[in-house]
């Protein structure tokens, strides 16, 4: 009895559990369970609930296995890969070609500028040297301008005649004669040799004129007489009417008188040299023109230079050879 009450006392001394949610036979079956307290810590973020972790030590299940590509698919993939490789190389080549084209254009532009400047420098040197020589040697820049003009004109004429087929030795021969004329005329007029000759002739003949104009009178008479003789010879040799012969006679006589008056002037070394150089250029061009007018231009030889005669003749011979060896009725 005492033991029973001691057990009941022990049971009554146990504190009740306030958060018990399970049922026992002694609980009221109609009583509502107490709510579960919320968990400690911050609330979970909004979103779908976290999925359950995969089972430890396992791999996720795989889907159905794809069939291997066939031969056609492999060929198409290989072709596409090869085409992509080729296109990549093409694009690389285009890029490098663009860079190279830019460099070529830059080099070409700089080269053209350099060539233009060199040509300009050469012209400047030639023109400047001509003007300087005219001023320094001949006493006037006008001689430099005149001689530069005649030089370019004579060289252009020689270049054209050379392109038309005139032999270079004939052009060089005309140039040599022009140089000789320039030296002789420059020396004679520069030293006043003809003026001194005319004065000596006048003194020897005892012409009663002023000694200052004596060379002029003698020169006009002497050279005019030589022109008259040349006119008579030309009139006799000409195959023309009387009017043409008279024109030749009068023209050569007047030319002789003018030449005698011109050569009687005492020019001095500088002016005489300038006149001599001018006479040399004029003589060079005149001889080239006379040579061309006398011999003419070989049109046939000029045409052969620009016409493939040998190729055409060889082709004709080959065609004739083939026609001879073909059966009758073929190629006729």
DRENDREN-848810 format. One record per residue (C-alpha): residue in one letter; chain; x, y, z negated. Coordinates in Angstrom, 3 decimals, decimal comma. Last residue first. Layout:
N
<tortor 'a' 'A' <X Y Z>>
...
This chain:
332
<tortor 'x' 'A' <39,947 22,598 149,155>>
<tortor 'x' 'A' <40,489 21,502 145,549>>
<tortor 'x' 'A' <39,413 17,935 146,233>>
<tortor 'x' 'A' <38,376 16,898 149,759>>
<tortor 'x' 'A' <41,635 15,113 150,529>>
<tortor 'x' 'A' <43,375 13,755 147,432>>
<tortor 'x' 'A' <45,449 16,272 145,491>>
<tortor 'x' 'A' <49,219 16,395 145,999>>
<tortor 'x' 'A' <49,289 19,317 148,438>>
<tortor 'x' 'A' <46,841 21,280 146,320>>
<tortor 'x' 'A' <49,036 20,860 143,247>>
<tortor 'x' 'A' <52,112 22,239 145,035>>
<tortor 'x' 'A' <50,102 25,164 146,400>>
<tortor 'x' 'A' <48,866 25,983 142,921>>
<tortor 'x' 'A' <52,408 25,803 141,494>>
<tortor 'x' 'A' <53,717 28,118 144,217>>
<tortor 'x' 'A' <50,929 30,613 143,535>>
<tortor 'x' 'A' <51,641 30,526 139,810>>
<tortor 'x' 'A' <55,338 31,134 140,422>>
<tortor 'x' 'A' <54,540 34,109 142,652>>
<tortor 'x' 'A' <52,189 35,572 140,039>>
<tortor 'x' 'A' <54,703 35,140 137,227>>
<tortor 'x' 'A' <57,525 36,656 139,277>>
<tortor 'x' 'A' <55,466 39,665 140,332>>
<tortor 'x' 'A' <54,250 40,580 136,868>>
<tortor 'x' 'A' <53,576 44,275 137,726>>
<tortor 'x' 'A' <54,913 47,164 135,605>>
<tortor 'x' 'A' <58,523 47,216 136,817>>
<tortor 'x' 'A' <57,433 46,020 140,239>>
<tortor 'x' 'A' <55,355 49,163 140,667>>
<tortor 'x' 'A' <58,382 51,399 140,099>>
<tortor 'x' 'A' <60,394 49,379 142,593>>
<tortor 'x' 'A' <57,643 49,806 145,163>>
<tortor 'x' 'A' <57,261 53,511 144,429>>
<tortor 'x' 'A' <60,944 54,191 145,043>>
<tortor 'x' 'A' <61,090 57,895 144,252>>
<tortor 'x' 'A' <62,509 60,362 146,780>>
<tortor 'x' 'A' <66,063 60,527 148,051>>
<tortor 'x' 'A' <66,225 64,197 149,042>>
<tortor 'x' 'A' <63,500 65,601 146,811>>
<tortor 'x' 'A' <64,862 63,635 143,843>>
<tortor 'x' 'A' <68,422 64,808 144,405>>
<tortor 'x' 'A' <67,349 68,405 144,951>>
<tortor 'x' 'A' <65,388 68,389 141,682>>
<tortor 'x' 'A' <68,298 66,913 139,736>>
<tortor 'x' 'A' <70,669 69,435 141,317>>
<tortor 'x' 'A' <68,395 72,341 140,389>>
<tortor 'x' 'A' <68,046 71,158 136,785>>
<tortor 'x' 'A' <71,828 70,924 136,301>>
<tortor 'x' 'A' <72,454 74,204 138,130>>
<tortor 'x' 'A' <69,960 76,046 135,926>>
<tortor 'x' 'A' <71,609 74,665 132,783>>
<tortor 'x' 'A' <75,082 75,637 134,017>>
<tortor 'x' 'A' <73,978 79,121 135,108>>
<tortor 'x' 'A' <72,619 79,759 131,615>>
<tortor 'x' 'A' <75,899 78,621 130,066>>
<tortor 'x' 'A' <77,821 80,962 132,417>>
<tortor 'x' 'A' <75,552 83,915 131,664>>
<tortor 'x' 'A' <76,122 83,454 127,949>>
<tortor 'x' 'A' <79,887 83,137 128,449>>
<tortor 'x' 'A' <79,941 86,351 130,499>>
<tortor 'x' 'A' <77,920 88,127 127,817>>
<tortor 'x' 'A' <80,391 87,133 125,154>>
<tortor 'x' 'A' <83,611 87,680 127,170>>
<tortor 'x' 'A' <82,785 91,091 128,637>>
<tortor 'x' 'A' <80,224 91,984 131,268>>
<tortor 'x' 'A' <82,222 93,950 133,856>>
<tortor 'x' 'A' <79,748 94,309 136,703>>
<tortor 'x' 'A' <80,960 93,512 140,218>>
<tortor 'x' 'A' <79,380 90,050 140,058>>
<tortor 'x' 'A' <75,878 91,519 140,002>>
<tortor 'x' 'A' <76,454 93,870 142,932>>
<tortor 'x' 'A' <77,925 91,062 145,012>>
<tortor 'x' 'A' <75,038 88,746 144,109>>
<tortor 'x' 'A' <72,494 91,341 145,156>>
<tortor 'x' 'A' <74,246 91,924 148,499>>
<tortor 'x' 'A' <74,550 88,192 149,125>>
<tortor 'x' 'A' <70,861 87,593 148,326>>
<tortor 'x' 'A' <69,890 90,346 150,708>>
<tortor 'x' 'A' <71,897 88,692 153,469>>
<tortor 'x' 'A' <70,559 85,237 152,654>>
<tortor 'x' 'A' <66,982 86,499 152,858>>
<tortor 'x' 'A' <67,474 88,438 156,060>>
<tortor 'x' 'A' <68,932 85,489 157,952>>
<tortor 'x' 'A' <66,474 82,939 156,575>>
<tortor 'x' 'A' <63,506 85,210 157,279>>
<tortor 'x' 'A' <64,814 85,849 160,764>>
<tortor 'x' 'A' <65,111 82,156 161,397>>
<tortor 'x' 'A' <61,550 81,533 160,265>>
<tortor 'x' 'A' <60,209 84,289 162,487>>
<tortor 'x' 'A' <62,079 82,992 165,514>>
<tortor 'x' 'A' <60,474 79,581 165,225>>
<tortor 'x' 'A' <62,007 76,667 163,386>>
<tortor 'x' 'A' <64,574 73,911 163,762>>
<tortor 'x' 'A' <67,198 75,571 161,595>>
<tortor 'x' 'A' <70,880 75,170 162,427>>
<tortor 'x' 'A' <71,211 78,516 164,151>>
<tortor 'x' 'A' <69,224 80,357 161,501>>
<tortor 'x' 'A' <71,270 78,701 158,732>>
<tortor 'x' 'A' <74,552 79,715 160,334>>
<tortor 'x' 'A' <73,352 83,285 160,813>>
<tortor 'x' 'A' <72,150 83,434 157,218>>
<tortor 'x' 'A' <75,477 82,127 155,900>>
<tortor 'x' 'A' <77,305 84,813 157,893>>
<tortor 'x' 'A' <74,961 87,481 156,521>>
<tortor 'x' 'A' <75,487 86,184 152,975>>
<tortor 'x' 'A' <79,256 86,494 153,415>>
<tortor 'x' 'A' <78,754 90,058 154,607>>
<tortor 'x' 'A' <76,624 90,799 151,542>>
<tortor 'x' 'A' <79,400 89,347 149,361>>
<tortor 'x' 'A' <81,897 91,817 150,802>>
<tortor 'x' 'A' <79,659 94,859 151,134>>
<tortor 'x' 'A' <77,971 94,516 147,745>>
<tortor 'x' 'A' <81,256 93,684 146,047>>
<tortor 'x' 'A' <83,109 96,551 147,683>>
<tortor 'x' 'A' <80,496 99,044 146,611>>
<tortor 'x' 'A' <80,339 97,728 143,032>>
<tortor 'x' 'A' <84,111 97,488 142,662>>
<tortor 'x' 'A' <84,469 101,112 143,844>>
<tortor 'x' 'A' <81,919 102,470 141,391>>
<tortor 'x' 'A' <84,367 103,685 138,742>>
<tortor 'x' 'A' <87,142 104,327 141,277>>
<tortor 'x' 'A' <84,921 106,972 142,883>>
<tortor 'x' 'A' <84,870 106,421 146,603>>
<tortor 'x' 'A' <87,422 106,893 149,414>>
<tortor 'x' 'A' <87,955 103,268 150,402>>
<tortor 'x' 'A' <91,709 102,810 150,775>>
<tortor 'x' 'A' <91,497 99,238 152,056>>
<tortor 'x' 'A' <94,011 98,052 149,485>>
<tortor 'x' 'A' <92,358 100,072 146,728>>
<tortor 'x' 'A' <88,954 98,693 147,624>>
<tortor 'x' 'A' <90,278 95,114 147,776>>
<tortor 'x' 'A' <91,926 95,548 144,356>>
<tortor 'x' 'A' <88,728 96,926 142,860>>
<tortor 'x' 'A' <86,723 94,026 144,291>>
<tortor 'x' 'A' <89,189 91,506 142,834>>
<tortor 'x' 'A' <89,092 93,201 139,411>>
<tortor 'x' 'A' <85,301 92,992 139,424>>
<tortor 'x' 'A' <85,533 89,361 140,519>>
<tortor 'x' 'A' <87,866 88,484 137,660>>
<tortor 'x' 'A' <85,844 90,249 134,959>>
<tortor 'x' 'A' <87,161 87,962 132,206>>
<tortor 'x' 'A' <83,695 86,964 131,042>>
<tortor 'x' 'A' <82,307 86,884 134,560>>
<tortor 'x' 'A' <84,940 84,551 135,962>>
<tortor 'x' 'A' <85,316 82,446 132,806>>
<tortor 'x' 'A' <81,582 82,020 132,226>>
<tortor 'x' 'A' <80,950 81,258 135,896>>
<tortor 'x' 'A' <83,700 78,625 136,000>>
<tortor 'x' 'A' <82,781 76,965 132,709>>
<tortor 'x' 'A' <79,043 76,942 133,408>>
<tortor 'x' 'A' <79,578 75,638 136,946>>
<tortor 'x' 'A' <81,703 72,776 135,632>>
<tortor 'x' 'A' <79,053 71,906 133,025>>
<tortor 'x' 'A' <76,345 71,923 135,687>>
<tortor 'x' 'A' <78,431 69,628 137,911>>
<tortor 'x' 'A' <78,790 67,200 135,015>>
<tortor 'x' 'A' <75,030 67,300 134,363>>
<tortor 'x' 'A' <74,288 66,504 138,017>>
<tortor 'x' 'A' <76,679 63,549 137,820>>
<tortor 'x' 'A' <75,020 62,341 134,620>>
<tortor 'x' 'A' <71,637 62,378 136,343>>
<tortor 'x' 'A' <73,033 60,488 139,312>>
<tortor 'x' 'A' <74,763 57,990 137,029>>
<tortor 'x' 'A' <71,468 57,391 135,186>>
<tortor 'x' 'A' <69,814 56,044 138,351>>
<tortor 'x' 'A' <66,377 57,542 138,966>>
<tortor 'x' 'A' <63,690 54,996 138,062>>
<tortor 'x' 'A' <60,684 57,126 137,164>>
<tortor 'x' 'A' <61,574 56,912 133,461>>
<tortor 'x' 'A' <65,001 58,377 134,218>>
<tortor 'x' 'A' <63,359 61,207 136,134>>
<tortor 'x' 'A' <61,114 61,970 133,164>>
<tortor 'x' 'A' <64,034 61,873 130,706>>
<tortor 'x' 'A' <66,160 64,139 132,939>>
<tortor 'x' 'A' <63,345 66,684 133,137>>
<tortor 'x' 'A' <62,866 66,597 129,376>>
<tortor 'x' 'A' <66,613 67,089 128,856>>
<tortor 'x' 'A' <66,611 70,077 131,243>>
<tortor 'x' 'A' <63,605 71,714 129,553>>
<tortor 'x' 'A' <65,013 71,167 126,053>>
<tortor 'x' 'A' <68,346 72,705 127,079>>
<tortor 'x' 'A' <66,745 75,601 128,956>>
<tortor 'x' 'A' <64,664 76,570 125,925>>
<tortor 'x' 'A' <67,638 76,264 123,570>>
<tortor 'x' 'A' <69,759 78,355 125,938>>
<tortor 'x' 'A' <67,175 81,133 126,095>>
<tortor 'x' 'A' <66,567 81,223 122,335>>
<tortor 'x' 'A' <70,289 81,156 121,572>>
<tortor 'x' 'A' <70,997 83,875 124,107>>
<tortor 'x' 'A' <68,340 86,018 122,469>>
<tortor 'x' 'A' <70,113 85,566 119,141>>
<tortor 'x' 'A' <72,732 88,032 120,357>>
<tortor 'x' 'A' <76,524 88,430 120,137>>
<tortor 'x' 'A' <77,472 85,476 122,295>>
<tortor 'x' 'A' <79,518 83,430 119,863>>
<tortor 'x' 'A' <77,986 84,277 116,490>>
<tortor 'x' 'A' <74,460 85,316 117,423>>
<tortor 'x' 'A' <73,929 82,726 120,145>>
<tortor 'x' 'A' <75,669 80,103 118,034>>
<tortor 'x' 'A' <73,368 80,891 115,121>>
<tortor 'x' 'A' <70,251 80,804 117,291>>
<tortor 'x' 'A' <71,212 77,482 118,856>>
<tortor 'x' 'A' <72,223 76,037 115,501>>
<tortor 'x' 'A' <68,902 77,071 113,990>>
<tortor 'x' 'A' <66,942 75,565 116,859>>
<tortor 'x' 'A' <68,874 72,299 116,761>>
<tortor 'x' 'A' <68,890 72,048 112,968>>
<tortor 'x' 'A' <65,217 72,974 112,634>>
<tortor 'x' 'A' <64,302 70,460 115,299>>
<tortor 'x' 'A' <66,314 67,780 113,500>>
<tortor 'x' 'A' <64,799 68,740 110,134>>
<tortor 'x' 'A' <61,278 68,580 111,584>>
<tortor 'x' 'A' <61,996 65,136 112,974>>
<tortor 'x' 'A' <63,381 64,042 109,598>>
<tortor 'x' 'A' <60,354 65,517 107,808>>
<tortor 'x' 'A' <57,964 63,676 110,114>>
<tortor 'x' 'A' <59,877 60,422 109,606>>
<tortor 'x' 'A' <59,793 60,840 105,806>>
<tortor 'x' 'A' <56,071 61,617 105,806>>
<tortor 'x' 'A' <55,405 58,581 107,977>>
<tortor 'x' 'A' <57,466 56,423 105,608>>
<tortor 'x' 'A' <55,609 57,781 102,562>>
<tortor 'x' 'A' <52,275 57,041 104,200>>
<tortor 'x' 'A' <53,391 53,587 105,333>>
<tortor 'x' 'A' <54,753 52,733 101,858>>
<tortor 'x' 'A' <51,492 53,782 100,214>>
<tortor 'x' 'A' <49,403 51,935 102,784>>
<tortor 'x' 'A' <51,531 48,816 102,352>>
<tortor 'x' 'A' <51,230 49,064 98,551>>
<tortor 'x' 'A' <47,460 49,375 98,800>>
<tortor 'x' 'A' <47,303 46,489 101,226>>
<tortor 'x' 'A' <49,419 44,385 98,850>>
<tortor 'x' 'A' <47,047 45,123 95,968>>
<tortor 'x' 'A' <44,037 44,284 98,089>>
<tortor 'x' 'A' <45,727 41,115 99,320>>
<tortor 'x' 'A' <46,458 40,122 95,702>>
<tortor 'x' 'A' <42,806 40,504 94,792>>
<tortor 'x' 'A' <41,671 38,697 97,886>>
<tortor 'x' 'A' <44,139 35,856 97,250>>
<tortor 'x' 'A' <42,853 35,500 93,694>>
<tortor 'x' 'A' <39,280 35,456 94,954>>
<tortor 'x' 'A' <40,222 32,804 97,492>>
<tortor 'x' 'A' <42,003 30,730 94,835>>
<tortor 'x' 'A' <38,911 30,857 92,637>>
<tortor 'x' 'A' <36,753 30,005 95,629>>
<tortor 'x' 'A' <38,905 26,940 96,312>>
<tortor 'x' 'A' <38,658 25,779 92,710>>
<tortor 'x' 'A' <34,883 26,311 92,673>>
<tortor 'x' 'A' <34,601 24,352 95,911>>
<tortor 'x' 'A' <36,697 21,518 94,438>>
<tortor 'x' 'A' <34,532 21,434 91,312>>
<tortor 'x' 'A' <31,342 21,501 93,372>>
<tortor 'x' 'A' <32,647 18,711 95,588>>
<tortor 'x' 'A' <33,636 16,591 92,575>>
<tortor 'x' 'A' <30,206 17,140 91,006>>
<tortor 'x' 'A' <28,523 16,208 94,293>>
<tortor 'x' 'A' <30,667 13,071 94,583>>
<tortor 'x' 'A' <29,895 12,083 90,981>>
<tortor 'x' 'A' <26,200 12,612 91,558>>
<tortor 'x' 'A' <26,307 10,492 94,701>>
<tortor 'x' 'A' <28,200 7,701 92,909>>
<tortor 'x' 'A' <25,701 7,552 90,053>>
<tortor 'x' 'A' <25,838 9,303 86,762>>
<tortor 'x' 'A' <25,726 7,050 83,636>>
<tortor 'x' 'A' <22,213 6,387 82,114>>
<tortor 'x' 'A' <21,346 8,508 79,129>>
<tortor 'x' 'A' <21,152 6,733 75,700>>
<tortor 'x' 'A' <17,940 7,236 73,724>>
<tortor 'x' 'A' <18,345 9,518 70,759>>
<tortor 'x' 'A' <20,887 9,041 67,983>>
<tortor 'x' 'A' <20,069 8,519 64,266>>
<tortor 'x' 'A' <21,899 10,763 61,875>>
<tortor 'x' 'A' <24,908 9,077 60,278>>
<tortor 'x' 'A' <24,940 7,351 56,781>>
<tortor 'x' 'A' <27,131 7,399 53,639>>
<tortor 'x' 'A' <24,764 9,540 51,637>>
<tortor 'x' 'A' <21,193 9,847 52,825>>
<tortor 'x' 'A' <20,646 13,018 54,658>>
<tortor 'x' 'A' <19,724 15,972 52,531>>
<tortor 'x' 'A' <16,032 16,743 52,215>>
<tortor 'x' 'A' <14,892 19,698 54,012>>
<tortor 'x' 'A' <14,700 23,004 52,330>>
<tortor 'x' 'A' <11,237 24,486 52,173>>
<tortor 'x' 'A' <10,379 26,848 54,939>>
<tortor 'x' 'A' <10,930 30,488 54,250>>
<tortor 'x' 'A' <10,625 33,065 51,492>>
<tortor 'x' 'A' <13,538 33,167 49,082>>
<tortor 'x' 'A' <13,511 31,172 45,791>>
<tortor 'x' 'A' <12,712 33,165 42,609>>
<tortor 'x' 'A' <15,642 34,169 40,439>>
<tortor 'x' 'A' <16,614 31,999 37,390>>
<tortor 'x' 'A' <14,680 29,837 34,887>>
<tortor 'x' 'A' <12,056 27,409 36,105>>
<tortor 'x' 'A' <8,397 28,304 35,566>>
<tortor 'x' 'A' <6,695 26,746 32,516>>
<tortor 'x' 'A' <4,543 23,693 33,231>>
<tortor 'x' 'A' <0,886 24,308 32,527>>
<tortor 'x' 'A' <-0,758 22,427 29,573>>
<tortor 'x' 'A' <-2,853 19,473 30,565>>
<tortor 'x' 'A' <-6,651 19,823 30,457>>
<tortor 'x' 'A' <-8,476 17,844 27,705>>
<tortor 'x' 'A' <-11,058 15,237 28,763>>
<tortor 'x' 'A' <-8,873 12,214 28,060>>
<tortor 'x' 'A' <-8,207 13,400 24,510>>
<tortor 'x' 'A' <-4,885 12,034 23,434>>
<tortor 'x' 'A' <-4,420 8,974 21,116>>
<tortor 'x' 'A' <-3,974 6,456 23,944>>
<tortor 'x' 'A' <-1,134 8,547 25,318>>
<tortor 'x' 'A' <-1,063 10,889 28,235>>
<tortor 'x' 'A' <1,900 12,772 29,750>>
<tortor 'x' 'A' <2,315 16,486 29,803>>
<tortor 'x' 'A' <4,118 17,150 26,541>>
<tortor 'x' 'A' <5,193 20,768 26,295>>
<tortor 'x' 'A' <4,090 21,456 22,645>>
<tortor 'x' 'A' <5,750 18,442 21,035>>
<tortor 'x' 'A' <4,236 17,977 17,497>>
<tortor 'x' 'A' <6,573 17,989 14,534>>
<tortor 'x' 'A' <7,127 14,602 12,724>>
<tortor 'x' 'A' <6,152 14,942 9,011>>
<tortor 'x' 'A' <2,768 13,339 9,605>>
<tortor 'x' 'A' <4,333 10,160 10,856>>
<tortor 'x' 'A' <6,647 9,938 7,851>>
<tortor 'x' 'A' <3,736 10,458 5,567>>
<tortor 'x' 'A' <1,830 7,738 7,324>>
<tortor 'x' 'A' <4,782 5,385 6,936>>
<tortor 'x' 'A' <5,035 6,179 3,225>>
<tortor 'x' 'A' <1,286 5,665 2,847>>
<tortor 'x' 'A' <1,609 2,186 4,352>>
<tortor 'x' 'A' <4,657 1,325 2,194>>
<tortor 'x' 'A' <2,794 2,277 -0,951>>
<tortor 'x' 'A' <0,000 0,000 0,000>>
